């Protein structure tokens, strides 16, 4: 097993990527770039993501989770969302979650760490139990 797999969920860093938001039929709704900065402080996980559009708009969101020793993140009432990550041990993370302010919206995120500095993520967004959007994300790690 590659050494980086043991660090998934435990180590932060700076990731830059491209998000492609699509309808369930695969048609593109929008594309934008991102910068994610994450770090562990004791048993707390901090994550800040800045989304940037070509027209100059940007949006920054901060997420906080409880970090377990095995790398699992538990998002609870202190963050914007509720859920927890499930680590497969083979470089994938499964993350089902819901937003506190949108109880009818559920998201299933699947992360695939291709190598220590390259990953993909796919979100399936459900509203009232219907698939409404998918997000395809490709990211490259820029710094630890």
C-alpha angles and dihedrals in degrees: 000000000000115000094234091064091071089059098053108124093010104069127061133201144143118296127184121197154151124252122204114191114200143177117246089262089061098252113144117249098177145333128214141157131246145199118204122191117187136171142165121236107186106302094342124094118208122194129176120185124189115196116203128193126201091245091064099261118134138178128194124202129185123209129188127193139172107254117216120206091251092059097258114142117215114198113196142157093312094066137056092259142036125225143078137242125247116207117209096198090231098082100281131111123198114203120180112182146156133209118247092222095045107049093171092058121085126177131198113199122189118192123195119194103205091181135338093283103032131063143156129211131195124194124196111197119202126190116191088348094304122115105243106164145005128207122204113197128186117189140182123199111238102181142353 
